[in-house]
Amino acid sequence: MRFTRSGVLAAPVIVTLQRTRAAGLRVIAANSGNANAATGLPGLDVAIAMQAAAARAAGVQPDQVAVASTGVIGVPLDAERVGAALARAAEKLHGAGGDELTEAIMTTDAFAKRASLSVKLPSGTVRLCAQAKGAGMIEPSFATMLCFVETDAQLAPETADLLLGVCVKRSFDRISVDGQLSTNDTAILICSGASGVVVQPESEDEVRFGEALDALLRMLAIMIVRDGEGAKRICRVIVRGGHAGSVERCARAIANSPLVKTALHGADPNWGRIAQAVGAAIRRVGSDLTPLALDIAIEGIPVCVNGAAVAHDEDALRAAAAGVEIEYEVAIGPTHPAETEVFFSDLGHEYVTINAEYTT
């Protein structure tokens, strides 16, 4: 299991961390419309009641249930209403697919996000399925999202935790919509073992299973960026050439810059905004006035080399910037092997409308 790094933890996150036995997890109970965050001790009581209600409905122990919520922050959640709804939902579990779950956890999402894979391991074939939600309050320090992954493979708790952690860092830790960190982020991998295939640690099975999980989560992460509230375009920014810390700061600064994001929305290839974001991430130290050896390319077209503008085909650049999927490449000197990427969406008028009217 992986959760938000916010300092304001939602009640379901706290309850799942404190009261759920990861090694024996059998049930995930989730609600949308109400985040049960910033609700104090009463919110914790509701999350505990939600866990107990789901346990009764599924016939398992409460510590085998994880709870997750998404929606408006600061509004009390009705425990009786949630308990009754869970009892009704349990009646539909047998033979049901993942479509209803995926749609039920949506908030401002424009479309449901689900993916599945079947992968042939040396020890046999296993399936992975996943459902996710997320469109706003997305920041590359996880994301405001729920993601539930189910597999019929059998993994030791330590193996499942390791693989989920690595894959989250390569997917949900790599996306941004608006640079806002949620109180409720939750990603859970649950393993039934129904296939009879045991994924042993440090085996080829583990490598292949990890590759499949990585592909699955990256697919969902891109869906979340594509569904950014009011988004028209998505961008992949690659930063290389500096130390690990500097490339990471630069990539996140570019992805979260309102100036970069609004330019992306308007198909404006104003690369000066990218340079400005890099400068904000790499502040001048002391009396060092050495110009930064900065390279920038938009859709493979160099616009800045060694810190200075270079001649380019302006019409070709504007045509490239008008695409639905854009790529920025940034290199910062001195040259080092570090490299990172972040996927982000643009920022336009519809984002303001959605969030200005979120509770009304």
Secondary structure, 3 states (H helix, E strand, C coil): CEECCCCCCCHHHHHHHHHCCHHHCCEEEEEEEECCCCCHHHHHHHHHHHHHHHHHHHCCCHHHEEEEEEEECCCCCCHHHHHHHHHHHHCCCCCCCCHHHHHHCCCCCCCCEEEEEEEEECCEEEEEEEEEECCCCCCCCCCCCEEEEEECCEECHHHHHHHHHHHHHCCHHHEECCCCCCCCCEEEEEECCCCCCEECCCCHHHHHHHHHHHHHHHHHHHHHHHCCCCCCCEEEEEEEECCHHHHHHHHHHHHHCHHHHHHHHCCCCCCHHHHHHHHHHCCCCCCCCCCCCEEEEECCEEEEECCEECCCCHHHHHHHHCCCEEEEEEEECCCEEEEEEEEEECCCHHHHHHHHCCCC
